[in-house]
Amino acid sequence: MRRHLHVDWRAGLSLVGTLLALLSLAFVVPILVALIYGEADLWVFISSMAVTAGFGLLLRQLDSEPNPGAREAFLVVALTWLFAAIFGALPYILAGNGAIAHPINALFESMSGFTTTGATVMDDISFDTHSRSIMMWRQLTQWLGGMGIIVLAVAILSQMAVGGAQLMEAETPGPGVSKLTPHIAETARVLWIAYLALTVIYMALLYGLHLLGYAPNMDLYNAIAHGFTTLPTGGFSPEARSMEAFSPIVQWLVIPFMFAAGVNFVLWWHVISGDARTLLRDNEFRLYLGATSVLTIITTVVLFVSALETPETGQIGGNLERSARYAAFQIASLINSTGYANMDFDAWSGPAKGLLLFAMFIGGSAGSTGGGIKILRWLVILKSLRREMFTSIHPEAVRPVRMNGHVLDEDAIRGIYAFTLLYFVIFFVGVGLFAADAARVGLDLELLDVISASIATLGNIGPGLGEVTGPMGGYGEFPVTSKLLMIGLMWIGRLELFPVLVLLTKAYWTD
Amino acid sequence: MRVVIVGAGEVGRAIAHNLEEAHDVVVIDRDSTLVEDLTYSLDVLALQGDGTERETLEEAGVDRADLVIACTDHDEANVVVCGTAKTISDAFTIARVRQRTLLETWEGSQGAFGVDFMVCTDLLTARAITRITDLPATQDVDTFVGGLVRMAEFEIDAESPVAGSTVHEADQYDSLTFAGVFRGEEMIVATGDTVLQPGDRVVVIGSASAVTEFARDIVPATADNGNEIVIVGASEIGFQAAREFEEHGYQPRLIEQDSDRARTVAEKLPNTMVLESDATDVEFLAREHIDEADLVISALDGDEKNLLVSLLARRLGVGRTVAVIENLEYAELFETVGVDVAINPREETAEEIVRFTRADHTEKVAMLEHDRAEVIEFEVHNESVLAGTPIVEAVTDLPDGVVIGAISRRGKLITPRGGTVVQPGDHIVVFVDAAVLEDVIEAI
């Protein structure tokens, strides 16, 4: 007996088509850049835009009045991100320059962009090989992916008002969508406005430093390019040396903005509306601030007592300003998965690298653009573990777990345990597969490379800690099979595991 | 005064009984048996009907009533009675409720539902429990001016830090006044030079927090200040009591057998340790060291269970036991067999409501040491010797044996000192030697 599919895949695909058509408008930005600089890559973006819009409008024909439900939400979200990465890779292939001209590499770079991972397979990051418009597109993908394509679509498209909350929940990091206003579209708009406002302020400050003469390299192009990748915790930079290419004062300015990108944007909205107390009272924000501060202080001490010295930066050990700057920068960058580097931290001592690895497993806040396991989950896990200890001493005690004074549902706590366990399972499976794949092709990797390849892609962090995956290295050396796996990990990681993984279950399609 | 009481339950009956002699009382109830019973047992007019209906209220003559008391067992009905009564008369309305949330709504928007005064039975009982148990070494406690001012009597222990010091030395509190000292048979009106001797009972008047602080300070640090509180039963009273203790800075333990109820109250009480167990499980009691508790309050449904728990707690060696008793007739019996304090919710409610029927609504009296002294609250009138003059000058016109303990001006507490000028309309709380009471009342 044949069983019917219980997923309205036509409605789902039709909506994906609408979203792709919307996304194709983003190509306007690199088109403008190409026009300003008079670059030959203009046609690359015009044709990419035409193909994306055409495919999107074609998919739309599948269902003239799509009405996707809760189940279709997973399909829509997972496929939108996959297609975004695929069509976002077109310019790299069409431009045909450097390592990213290879389709798999192009897809890797595009997925890394949209998921705000920031891992790169580029062999040569310079305007000699790539045009400014290609580089700007690479930066822009991160900005689009940061707050989320779906959130953007809900904010703009009126037809997404119904079911928008379900779609946003499937996409937005962290458990549950907090509606700020009765209309979901308005909530999405509020989030994007907060995101846009912070981005613009940040760009203006960067360029302001340049105009005042404190940041020679931070011209308007760079200010916009870095604005596109800091707030989404992306980490791409058009500079080969990442943030190392800029003056210390720029690096100091980037630190608070990287930190801010890891905070729940709902809280920023409250701050923008003049209510800073909500931010300061928030349990998750306090833990995030506390974890960042403690890790920064310890790392500063570790760097200060080390004999670290590099040709580019000079003596770091014994120099308090440098120790503090490098520590604060790298902790802020890795704790919430931004992935910028202001020096090659692969050269750091073992203990210092250990601290960075620890930071990678923390993640940003729920509702932020940061990836990883997320502070909120750690907070709930810590609180419920403390409860376990307490109830083992007092077996009869009834102790609800509270967050910001509100009682958490036991199902939500169980869900958080399940997520975290699954996250670690996928991480370890990734480590095993990368190791096996490297052995298959005879690639000699350090242990740190294998571990970071898994956590840096799954957690959407970007740079790892080894020689290959490190901030000044690149993922280009990995075999194609590993790259495909990494693309999968980035995809799964950005959508917080479940929307992608449920598509692989039989129950999803047939029940 | 014409009083209409809706609801002839125990509270309604108690109020009716209290008022029958001096006032015209009409009682309304839906239960015809109760109505008939009332007709013959009390000197009141008992009517059968639904108090939420306009017709019934008109029949009871609500338009001519001065006071309407709604005290059925249903919160919503009581609120509706008051709201309806307000539309047909100018009577002062009192509603009795059980839900604290309803009280909070009303407090947040005075006059809501057409209710002029709201009494929350369970909260009242919970507050009575906390009041009695909150202060260590207390002999007597009472509150004035709607809880703003507290009066307490303490016994000074030989080990107490204030033993041997003068009142002037001991007085380090902003909003606290030393009113009087009882030494054996003697009653001394406190002055700055009065020496506090071991065995003295000192009466202080002031803000609730100052009195609590003083209580903590005078008890020797070695003694456990009665901080270990165990409440048995998460009934509404048990729950409210836990909440009251939390608000006073305690971290009580609450034992509840039903797991759903335990979870519900645990969610609402962040600073209470809720334990899901049978309070008569001796093994459990030993494991949780309930025997070391300073106070066990039993607030289970059922007087017998409360008696059992209290007796068990006493046998384990608990310092003090308090039991909630529904049946007033048991109270004396319970206290005889070993329960330290028996509290009856209905009695508390009826007393609170009856206070409103007195001629002067605000007046309150507390008697100390078998009426050797009294603490009185009253409103200052224009003709009073106190009005418009500094206290130093005013007291020369008063007999000896009077201490002005606290002044409340438009809801704010003012600590009286020599230079303070009392204004008409102020509420003052005075400590008065019973011997000069009449002279004082006349002068004031």
Interface residues (C-beta under 8 A of the other chain):
Chain A: H394 E396 A397 V398 R399 P400 R402 G405 V407
Chain B: I255 E256 S259 A262 R263 A266 E267 P270 M273 V274 L275 E276 S277 F284 E288
